[in-house]
Amino acid sequence: MRKLMTMIALLALCSVQTYAKTWTVDQRPGANFQTIAAAVASSSVLAGDTILVSGSSIAYAGFSFNKKLTIIGPGYFLGENTNLQADTNSAKINTQVTIQGGAQGSVLMGLHFLTSLYVDADNVQILRNRFQITSLYDYGIYVYAQDSVVIHQNFMTQTAAWYHCITIASNNTQLSIKNNFMEYTGGNASYGALSIQSDVTGDVSNNIIYGNVNISNGALIFNNNILRSGKFTSVGITPYNNIAADTAFASWTANGNQSNISMSSVFVSSGTSDTKWQIATEGPADNNGFGGVDCGMYDNSAGRAYIPSGIPPIPSIYQFDASDLNNVTVKVKSHN
């Protein structure tokens, strides 16, 4: 029965793909591969292919790849945000993942990282993933000197004492960090939520941040973010319409920034691990962002609002009932 359920779920996901070829990974029988590493290393998996990774109670090992791939997991917080996936396990990855040169154009989505992700290729999209970093020596996302890297709609927590949730090395152009949740609680003042080194251009907007932000230099937009705690340090950057719990943006009050704001007035009062960060109606973040949009990760003015549980934009089986092979009920819904 478990094999039948896995095969039906994978067939439903495969049916909507428009990429060159779609492959499946599941630690249970019935999939093309049992590990992500085997899938990305297979000579049968070619540039432009898609790999669908099932959730599992056992974490997957890390991997490296140097060809264009789209790798999609089922999302996270699936036991909290209900009726999204019948299997509430996430696709956890517990050792390092590296996107190498040659993997330009790759997409990672709906995965649950327990360790570092290194990006060393241009035009990579990191979308709708969870980063749950607890090891002392692990980064969240570390981007080398690359162009057109997109980091959108991720949920990141870093509880280790060293390193940042996101680190961007120098000479990175057209960087986009938007609609993410970043929280650093490691307790080391030398680290924090976000570190962007010199000669970087791009846009950092509509994030919810806990922890220090350090931008050394560059031509960056920094708008509509909510800094729940931490310092904002920058060289040559003018932030607009950000909100801070303390005085992080006190030097830029003329630019629509708000300081000393109670976070209880910014967000809704209840919800799951990620839905509780929706903004309160008529609160300080409501329509007070640059251009009259909302501050924070749920703003959808550009069509990229944070998606609860990081559900990928493909159909998913959210209910599966089978008393025997003659009485099977499957319910499927689509996601944007």
JOUR-V854080 format. One record per helix or strand of 2 or more residues. SS is the DSSP state (@ for helix, = for strand). FROM is the first residue (numbers start at 1). LEN is the number of residues. If there is no record, write none. Layout:
ss=SS from=FROM len=LEN
ss=SS from=FROM len=LEN
This chain:
ss=@ from=2 len=13
ss== from=22 len=4
ss=@ from=36 len=6
ss== from=49 len=5
ss== from=64 len=2
ss== from=69 len=4
ss== from=92 len=2
ss== from=97 len=3
ss== from=107 len=3
ss== from=112 len=2
ss== from=117 len=3
ss== from=125 len=3
ss== from=130 len=4
ss== from=141 len=3
ss== from=150 len=3
ss== from=155 len=4
ss== from=166 len=3
ss== from=172 len=7
ss== from=181 len=4
ss== from=194 len=3
ss== from=200 len=6
ss== from=208 len=3
ss== from=213 len=3
ss== from=218 len=6
ss== from=226 len=4
ss== from=232 len=3
ss== from=243 len=2
ss=@ from=250 len=6
ss=@ from=263 len=3
ss=@ from=275 len=3
ss=@ from=290 len=3
ss=@ from=308 len=3
ss== from=316 len=9
ss== from=327 len=7
